[in-house]
Amino acid sequence: MSGQGRGELRRVLKGFDVLALGFGAMIGWGWIVLAGGWVLDAGSLGAVAAFFFGGIAMVLIGLIYAELASAMPRVGGEHVYSHKALGNVGSFVCTWAIVFGYASVVAFEAVALPTVVEYLAPNYKVGYLWTIAGGEVHASWVAVGVAGALSMTWVNCIGVRTAALLQKLVILLIFAAGFLFFTGSLFTGSGATMEPLFSDGVNGVFLVLIMVPFMFVGFDVIPQAAEEIDLPFRQIGLLIVFSVSMAVLWYMLIVLGLSRVLDSAELASAELGVPEAINAIFGGAWAGNLMILASVAGILTSWNAFLVGGSRAVYALA
C-alpha cells in the first residue's frame, strides 16, 4: 500500500492482478485434502452437483458484492458498505469481525505450510518441543511456519504491487498443475471409476453442499482493495463474479478428474487423493510432488490475499 498526498492510495492493480487476488484467496489447499472425502460422501456426480448448486449461490452473493464494489470503490469493502447502512457502531463490529476472521485464516496458513512440507520431506521434523492435543510440535516445523509468516509479511510491507506479482506467479503454478491433472484424467481415467455417481442420494449432496461456502471464503478481498484497482468501476464488479465462477469451475473439475482416476476403495485408503491420482496418471512420484507444490502455492495465495484484505480493513478502520 503506497502513500500519496494525504494518505491516498494509488490505483495500480490491473485485471489479472484482481483475478489472481480473488481466485487465490479461495483456492487454498483444502481441495488437496478434502476432495476424496467429497466424492466418497456424495458420489462423483453428487459432489460435482453440490459444487454446481453451491457455486450458483456463491455467484449470487458475488453479484451483490459486485454492485456494492462498483458503486463504492473505496478501500475497506464491507467497512464502507456497513458504515453506509448501519453507521459507526455497525461498521465497527462488522469490520473487526472480518479482521479477526482474516487473522484466523492467516494463522491457519502458518500451520498448514509446515504440514504440507512434511509430505515433501517426511523426515524433516527435528527438535521436539512439546505436545498439544496429542500432536507433537518440533522446532523445524515451527521454523518453517515462522519463515513463511515473515516472508509473506515482508512481501506485503514492500507494497501491493509486489504482493500482486507474487500472487500472479504462484497462481500460474496452480493453473499448470490443475491443467495437467484434469487433462491427464480425461485421457487416462475411466468413467467406470466414477461409480457410484450418487452416494446416499440427496443426503450425500447436502453433506458436501454445506461445506461449499467455506471453500469460497476470500473473494471479498477484492472490494477490500477496490481503491487500488486501476480499472473502470464496473469492471471491478465483473471481476468479482468472474473470480467466483473460476473457483466454482476449479472445484468441479478437480472432483471430476479425481473420480475418473481413483475408485471408491482407492479414495478411502488414500491419504491425499489428488496427489495419488496424478501419480497414477503419469506413473511417477514427480507428479504427486508437483501437486503438493501446487497445494503449497494455494497456501501462499490464500495467505497473501488475506494479508492484503486484512491490512486494508484495518486501514479503513483507522
Secondary structure, DSSP 8 states (H G I E B T S, - for coil): --EETTTEE---B-HHHHHHHHHHHH-SSHHHHHHHHHHHHH-HHHHHHHHHHHHHHHHHHHHHHHHHHHH---TTTHHHHHHHHHHHHHHHHHHHHHHHHHHHHHHHHHHHHHHHHHHHSTT---SEEEEETTEEEEHHHHHHHHHHHHHHHHHHHH-HHHHHHHHHHHHHHHHHHHHHHHHHHHHH--GGGG--SSSSHHHHHHHHHTTHHHHTTTTTHHHHTGGGB-S-HHHHHHHHHHHHHHHHHHHHHHHHHHHHHS-HHHHHH-SSHHHHHHHHHHTSHHHHHHHHHHHHHHHHHHHHHHHHHHHHHHHHH-
